[in-house]
Every structure is written in C-alpha cells, then in structure tokens.
C-alpha cells in the first residue's frame, strides 16, 4: 500500500502520517523518497533466531561507530526483528535501542547539539525505565510502548535526525526489512 511507516521499537507501529510516528523511537526519512523503514513483523522467531538477529544488529551498530549514515542504516534494520517474547529479549532490544540512540547522538553534527542531548537522554531514560519495569514481555506493546520515547524532546530529536532535510539527508536509502 502507499502509506509509509516508520521504524519503531518492536511492534510500535505508526504510520508516517501520524503526527507522533517519527518521534516514538525510530528514525524516518533519510531520503526524499520515503522513511527509512516499514512496519515491524508480527511473527515471533525462535529464541536462537531472535538472539542471532539482535547480535547482528549490535554488531552492525558497533561497526557503524560515529558514521551517521551507518547508524541510521542500523536503526532502519530493526524492522526485521520480531516481537520480543520474554524479558531477556526485551532487555536485549532495550540495550540495542539505547545504544543506537546514543550512537545517533554522537554521530549528529555539532549544529544538532540539542537533538544529540535529547537522544542521549532518551537512551538513558529508556534503560532506566525498562529496568524499573522489570523488562516485561509487553514493554514495547503495552500502552503504546515506552513513554520515555514519546516525550516532545525525544520526538523532535528523532524526527530531525531522520528528516529528508536533516543531518542524514545525504545518506543513501536504507535497505529495509532484512536483518544485517
């Protein structure tokens, strides 16, 4: 269908025309054509396959370093990650997302210092919130997902980072739907 969607934490599906879509937890629109990502799958993977997918994402993120385009590409790859089904998987997903938001904050140019600070705070808040909640399997789905990822500051930062006219504007379109 012609409706674009954004990368969000597993199963936080929002359409690109939803005013909160880009601010939930994903990066949108590094190109002029479409947002970086599509909807997360609704299937569940075996624990082994899930662990392999999250490990590949972490490895891709580590290899990205502070290369903005590679960090954005890693975040775009989260659509291939199925729904976490237990607290260990939720913790792994939280760790990846927090690491990704932190990496994105470090990769942004100096003129995006406010956005970088908001992304860094979002990463810290996500870890603290998930730990406090005990990493329940429903963490990403209950009540629309983690509230810490929908604060105005975080929403603005993630929208700016992935905007077609923002700092990632020169990045090649991300390949979506496949794990790294």
C-alpha positions in Angstrom: 0.0 0.0 0.0 1.1 3.6 -0.5 1.2 4.5 3.2 4.7 4.9 4.6 5.6 3.8 8.1 8.5 4.5 10.4 10.9 2.4 12.4 9.8 1.9 15.9 10.6 -0.3 18.7 9.3 -3.8 18.0 5.5 -3.7 17.3 5.1 0.1 17.9 3.5 0.5 14.5 2.7 4.0 13.5 2.1 5.4 10.0 4.2 8.3 8.7 1.1 10.5 8.5 0.6 10.0 12.3 1.9 13.1 13.9 3.7 11.1 16.6 5.1 8.5 14.2 8.6 9.7 13.8 9.0 10.6 17.4 8.2 7.3 19.0 11.5 5.5 18.7 12.5 5.2 15.1 14.3 7.3 12.5 12.4 8.4 9.5 13.0 9.7 6.1 16.8 9.8 5.5 15.9 10.2 1.8 13.5 12.3 -0.2 11.5 9.2 -1.2 10.3 7.5 1.9 11.0 6.9 5.6 13.8 4.5 6.4 11.7 1.7 7.5 8.5 -0.3 7.2 6.3 -2.0 9.8 7.9 -4.4 12.2 6.9 -8.0 11.5 4.2 -9.6 13.7 5.7 -13.1 13.7 7.9 -14.4 16.5 11.2 -16.1 15.9 12.8 -18.9 17.8 14.9 -17.7 20.8 18.0 -18.7 18.9 17.0 -16.8 15.7 16.0 -13.8 17.8 19.3 -13.8 19.6 21.2 -14.1 16.3 19.2 -11.1 14.8 19.8 -8.8 17.8 23.5 -9.8 17.8 23.8 -8.9 14.1 22.1 -5.5 14.8 24.5 -4.8 17.7 27.5 -5.8 15.5 26.2 -3.6 12.7 25.8 -0.7 15.2 29.3 -1.2 16.7 30.8 -1.3 13.2 29.0 2.0 12.4 30.9 3.9 15.0 30.0 7.6 14.6 29.2 7.3 10.9 25.7 8.9 10.8 24.6 7.1 7.7 25.6 3.7 9.1 23.9 4.3 12.4 20.7 5.3 10.6 21.0 2.2 8.5 21.3 0.0 11.6 18.2 1.6 13.1 16.4 1.0 9.8 17.3 -2.7 10.0 15.2 -3.1 13.2 12.1 -3.9 11.1 13.5 -7.4 10.6 13.5 -8.0 14.3 10.4 -9.9 15.5 8.5 -9.1 18.7 10.4 -9.8 21.9 8.6 -12.6 23.8 10.4 -12.7 27.1 12.3 -10.4 29.5 15.7 -11.4 28.2 14.7 -10.4 24.7 13.2 -7.2 25.9 16.4 -6.3 27.7 18.4 -7.1 24.6 16.1 -4.9 22.5 16.3 -2.1 25.0 20.1 -2.3 25.1 20.3 -2.2 21.3 17.9 0.8 21.0 19.6 2.7 23.8 23.0 2.0 22.2 21.6 3.1 18.8 20.1 6.3 20.2 23.4 7.0 22.0 25.4 6.3 18.8 23.0 8.5 16.8 23.5 11.3 19.3 27.3 11.1 18.9 27.0 10.9 15.1 25.0 14.1 14.7 26.8 17.2 13.6 27.6 20.0 16.1 24.7 22.1 14.9 22.4 19.4 16.2 23.6 19.6 19.8 20.1 19.9 21.2 18.9 16.9 19.3 22.0 14.9 20.3 21.4 15.7 24.0 17.7 14.7 23.7 18.7 11.4 22.1 21.3 10.7 24.7 18.8 11.4 27.5 16.3 9.2 25.7 18.8 6.3 25.7 19.5 6.7 29.4 15.8 7.1 30.2 14.9 4.0 28.1 17.4 1.8 30.0 16.2 3.1 33.4 12.5 2.8 32.6 12.8 -0.7 31.3 14.9 -1.8 34.2 12.4 -0.3 36.7 9.6 -2.1 34.8 11.5 -5.4 35.1 11.7 -5.9 31.3 8.2 -7.4 30.8 7.5 -9.1 27.5 4.8 -6.4 26.9 7.2 -3.5 27.4 7.1 -2.4 23.7 3.4 -3.0 23.2 1.7 -2.1 26.4 0.1 1.4 26.5 1.6 2.3 23.1 5.2 1.5 24.1 7.7 3.2 26.4 6.5 6.7 27.3 10.2 7.8 27.5 10.3 7.5 23.7 7.4 9.8 23.1 8.5 12.9 25.1 8.4 16.1 23.0 12.2 16.5 23.2 12.9 12.9 22.0 10.2 13.1 19.3 11.7 16.3 17.9 15.2 14.9 18.1 14.4 11.7 16.3 12.3 13.5 13.6 15.1 16.0 13.0 17.8 13.2 12.8 15.9 11.3 10.1 14.3 14.2 8.3 14.8 14.3 4.5 16.2 17.8 5.0 18.1 17.0 8.3 21.6 15.7 9.1 21.0 12.3 7.4 19.8 13.9 4.1 22.9 12.8 2.2 22.7 9.1 3.3 21.7 6.5 0.7 18.3 5.0 1.2 18.4 2.2 3.8 17.6 -1.3 2.7 14.6 -2.2 4.8 13.1 -5.5 6.1 16.2 -7.5 6.3 18.4 -8.0 9.3 22.0 -7.1 8.8 
